[in-house]
Amino acid sequence: MRKSLVISCPASSRSGYGDHSRDLIKSLIAMDKFDIQVMDQRWGNCPRTGLEGNTEISNLLMPKGQQLQSQPDIWIQVTVPNEFQAVGRFNIGVTAGIETDRVAPEWLNGMNRMDINIVPSHHSKVVFEQTSYDEKDKDGNVKNVISSKKPIHVLFEGLNLDVFDKKEDAQFQGIEHIPESFCFLVVGHWLQGDFGQDRKDLAGTLKTFIQTFKSSSSPKPALILKTSQATFSVTDREIVLGKVRDIQNGCGIPLQNQPNIYVIHGDLSEAEMDGLYNHNKVKAMVSLTHGEGFGRPLLEFSVTGKPTIASNWSGHVDFLGNYTFKIPGKLDKVHPSAVQKGVIVEDSQWFYADYGYTSKVMKDIYKNYKKFIAISRKQRKFVKDNFSLDIMTEEFTRLMNDEVLENLPEQVKLNLPKLKFPNLEKING
């Protein structure tokens, strides 16, 4: 008899959590072992367009507002851990992980409410397992230690090779009008934080690019920035453009001597992102991120066979291998402006990339591009051989067989709670 499975996740969200949710559902469908229902959740202000044209998943959606009528055999919840609830006979928490060197105590408590937990990188697993807090009574005596007590499994986010792969004739509307033939690509939400302190470090990346290629002569490369503050609204776009102008005007270099920066702002499908990655004017990707639970855009881009430049720390290191250009740096405290209550905790640390080293790498790639292609092709093969959606499905199937179906408890009486899920306003990934 097939087991009932409910997955609560932002299945329709155009976000990293949404992409991961859809991949998990595809894998569950491919297993062909469960009666699946999908409880679609909102993810902040991100558009809910991720299921357009996807009848395979849409047909599994529970009607809006419908509550569970019986206890599912398996409950999977994809969200930030402080929101995890134990609802099924067997409960699985899935989170994108953590970008710093310490998680919040609320996250540990949430993970401990589940039977097992899934994270996308070894970085996340280590941070969860190494974080602990002493809970003290009014006299200052330790009455409890908050730490990770439930099994944590690493399951990477698989790359859908039916969508993302090397393409020679890729198109992306608008890029053909850019005069530059060599463009660096930067992808990421512009998150909270002062200059250089936003998690993706978009501000520091743009300033480094401008200073690297400042010149009164031409030709110069350009930089294409695909970003938003996760709402894709007109106001959002104007704020982003204002930040870019502030960086350009504040770097002390005349505008006529600066390389051009082009901003792409909007809700793009996977196919559109693939067209952007593979466009012949896009030559390399740069990410000076302070930290990633996984770093999905880096994975998607690396399969193009073009050079990838990224910070040498956190989740994306799992799949960058030895064929990318990892930027050294140091761990240091997260700036107070980037702290998010219950998510990015005070006094935690993340990575600060070496801007000078980054500048040298970008110059070298620009001047000697052909010599880097052979290395990048090896990265492409490494990703295809080890991080595809098919391989992720195989790993997920083994996990469900060995850790879930083998340990599924007998049916127990349970008064099902009326499930309420928050409208998450802050996006951490």
N, C-alpha and C positions, 0 to 999 in steps of 0.2 A: 504494500500500500504506500502511495506517495505521501511524503510529509508536507504539511502546510508550512509555508514560509511567507512572512511579511517583511518587506524591507522599507523602512522609513528613511527617506532621503530627499534631497533637492533634485529629483530626477529631471525636472523641466528647466532648471536654472542654467543660465549661460554663465558658468563660473567653473573654477577648478574643482570644487566639490561636486558640481553638477556633472562635469565630464567623468569624474571618477565613479559617481553613482551609476551613470549609464553603462560604463564598462563592466561594473560588477553585475548589473542586471543582465547584460548580454552573456556574461559568463555563466550565470545561474540558469539562464534559458538553455545554453549549450549543454549543460550538465544533464538536463532532461530527467531530473530526479524529484522535483518539487512542484507543488501547486503554489504558484507565486502570485502574491498581491503586492502592489507598489503603493505606498502611502506618500504622495508627493508633498514636499515641504518647501516653503519659500526660503530663499537664501538672501537675506538683506534686501537691497534694492536692485539686485541683478535681474535682468530681463528673464522671463520664463518662456523662452522660445526654443529651448534645447530639444524639444520633442517634435518640432514641426516636421511632418513627413515621416515620422517614426511610429508606424502603427504597431510594430512588434511590442514596443514598451507601452505605448499609449493604451493598448487593449488590456493591459494588466493593472491600470490605475484604479484605485478605489474611488468611488464617487466622492466628490468634495463634501466634507462634513460627516461622512459615514464613520461610525465607530466600529471597533472590532466586536464581532458577535460571539467569538469563542477564542480561547487561548491558542495562538499558533504554536506549532511544534518548534519552529525556529524564528527568532526575531533578530533582524539585523538593523542597526541604526547607524546612519552615516551623518555625523555632525561633530561639533566640538564636544569633548568628553564630559564637561560639566552638565550637559543636557542628556546624557545616557540614562535610560530607564530600562529596568528588567521587566519585560512583558511576557515573553514566551517561555516554553519549557527549557529552551536553550537560547542564551542571549549573546549576541556578538556586537561589539562596538567597533566601528570603523572611523578613524580620524585621519586627516591629512598630516598629522604630526605637529612638530614644534620647530620653530626657527631659531630658538636660542639654546642656551645650555642648561635651562631649568624650566620645568612646567609649574603651573599654579597648583596649589593643594586641591582646589575644586576639581581639577582635571584628574588627579590621582583618585579622589573619592569616586568620581564618575566611572573611571576604568574599573575600579573594584566592585562596582555594582553589576558588571557583566561577567559572563563565564569565561570568555576569551576576548582579546582585543587584537585588532589588525591595524598596523601602521605601514606606510609605504617605503620606509628606508631604515637602514641600520642606525643612522644618526638618531632618528626619532625613538627607536627602541632603546638605545643606550641612555638617552636623556630621561625617558620615562623611568627606566630601571634604576638610575643613579640618583634621582631626585627624592629627597625625603624632608619632612618637617617634624619637629618636636611640638606636640600639642601639650600645653602646660595648664595646670590648674591655677587657681587664684593665688596660691602660695609660691608659684614658680616651679613646681615640681612637674616633671614629665609624666603625663598620664597616658599618653598614646603617641605612637610614631606613625605619621601618615606617609605611606610609601606604596609602591606598586606591588600588589599581592596576587594578581591574576596573570595567566600566561599572555604574553605579547608575541604576535607573529608578524614577520615582515612579509608583505605581499606588495610588490611594486605595482605602479600604475602602468598597465600595458599599452604599447603603442599600436594603434590600429593601422596596419600596413595597407589595408584597402583604401585608406584615405591619405595617410602620410607616407611619402616615399620620394625618391629622387624623380624629378620630371624636367625634361628639357624644354618643354613648350608652355610652362606655367604662365598664367595671366593674372594680373591684379589691376583692377581699374584705377587709373590715376597715376600709377608709377611710370607709365610710358611717357608722361609729360615732364618727368624730372630730368633736367639736363645732365646730371651726373650719371656716369655709367658704373660707378663703384659706391655702394651704400652699405654702411654698417646698420644692423637692425637691433633695436632694443624693444623688448616686450615685457609688460608688467603693469599692474594697477599702481597708480600713484597714491600710496597710502599715507597715513598720518605721520608727522614728524617734521622737525625743522630741517633746514638745508643740510643734505648729506645724511640725515637721520631717518628718512623714510625707508621702510624695510627693503625695498628693491634698490635703494640708493640711486634713483633716477637723476636727482639733482647732481650728485657727484659724478655720475657717468657723463652727463651732458657737458659739464664744465671741463672734465678731463678731455673729452673729444674736441671741444673748442680750442683748448690750449694746445693740444697735440698737433692740430692741423691749421693753426693760425698762420696766415701768410698773406702777403699782398699779391702773390703770384697764383696762378692756376695751372693745371686743374687741381681741385681738391676733392676728396671724398665727401659724401653727405651722410647724414644719420637719419634713419627713419624710426620714429618713436610710435609704437602701437601702445596706447595707454588710455586710461580713464580713471576716475575715482569710484568706479564700479556702479554708476547709475546710468551712464550713457545719455544723460539729458543734455539739453542745450546749455544750461547753467554749468553743468559738469565740464563740458567742452571749453567754455570760456575761462573757467578757473584753471584748467590744464594749460591752455594757451598763454594765460597770464603768467603762470609759473615759468614756462619756457622763456617768455620775453624777459622776465626778471633775471633769469640766469644769463641770457645774452647781454642784457644791458649792464649787469653787475660784475662781469668778469674782467673789465678794464681793457678790452680789446675792441677796436673799432669794428662796427658791424660789417663793413666792406671787406675786412680782413678775416672774418670768421667763415668757417665752413657752414653750409646750409643744414638746417634741421627741419624735417618734415614730420608733421603729426598726423597719425591715423587715429581717429576717435570714433568708436561705434561698436555695435554688436556684430561680430563676424562669425560665420559658421566655420566648422572644421575645414570644409573644402576651401573656403576663402582664405583661412589661415595658411593652408597648404600652398595655395597660389602665391601668397605673400612670401613664405619661406623659400619657395623654389624660383621666384622671379629672377631673371638673369641679371638684374641690376643689384639685387641683394647678394652680397658676397660673403658676409660673416655676421655672426650674432655676438653681442656683448652683454654680459650680465655681471654686474658688480654687487649682486645681492648680499645683504647682511646675513641672510639665512633662509633656507628653504626646507619645508618638510619633505618635499620631493623635487619640484622644479620642472613641471610638465612641459612648458614651452621649450626648454633646453633639450629635452628628449625629442620632441617633435622636430626641432630644427636639425639636430645632429644627424638625422637620417638622410638629409639632403646631400651629404658629402662635402659640405662647406665648412670652413673653420669656425669653431665655437670657442669663445673666450668666456671664462667664468671664474668666480671666486672659488678658492680651493678649500671649501668647508661646507658642511651640512649635507642635506639629503641628496642633492644632485651628483655628488661625488660617486655614488654607487654606480651610476651608468656612464659617467664621463670617461672612465677608463684611462688609458695611457695615450690617447690620440687627440686630446683636446689641449687647450692652452689655459692651464689653471693658474690663477693669479694668487701669489702669496699675500699675506697680510697678518693681522693679529686679532686676537679676541679682546674685547673691551666692553665696558658696561653699555647697555642700551640707554640711549638718551631719554630723560624724562618725557620729552615730547612724543616719543614713540611708544610709551608704556600704555597698554590697554588692560584695564582691570579684569582680572580673571583669565587673561589670555597671555599677554606679554608682561611678565611680572617685574617689579622693581628689583634692581641689583642683579638681574640676570645679564648674561653677556651674549654678544653675537660678533660677527666677523666684519672687520674693516679692511677692505682690499687696498693694496698698494697702488695708488694712482700713477706714480712714476713708472712702475713696472708695466702697468696696463698701457701707458702711453707708448713705451718701447715696443710692446707686442703689436699694437694697432699699426704703428708705423711700419714694422717689418712685414706684416700681412699685406698692407697696402702697396708697398714697394716691391715685394717679392712673392706675389700671390700664388703663382704657379707651383712654387716649391712646397706650399702648405696643402695643396689639394690631395696629394698622395697620402699624407698623414690623415686627413679628414675622411678619405674613403675607407680607411681602416676603422675609424670610429663608426662610420655608417654600418659596416659589416658587423661590428661588435654589438651595436644596438639591435640590429635585425635578428641576430643569432641568439640574443639573451633577454630582450626586453619587449618582445611583441605581445599583443593582446592574446594570441593563441597560447603562448608560453605562460602568461599570467593565468589564463583559464585552466591550464594543466595544474599549475601550482595551487590554485584556489580549489580545484576539484579534490586534490590530495588532502588539503586542509579540511575540507568539509567531510570527507570520508573518515579521516583518521581522528580528528579532534571533535567533530560534531556528531555525526551519525553513530559513531562507536560509543559516544558518551551521553547520548540523549536520554534524559531521565524518564521515568514513567510519568503518565499524566497525573497532575496534581490539581487540587481545587485552587482556584485563584479568582479573586474578585478583581476583574479587570478595571483599571483606572480609566476615567475619562481623559483621554490623552490630550494634552495641550502642549503646543510647541511654540517657542518664541519666534517672533519676527526679528531675526538677527540683523542688527543695524550695522555692525562693523564686520568687515570681511578680512579674514586673516589668511589669505591665500588666493 
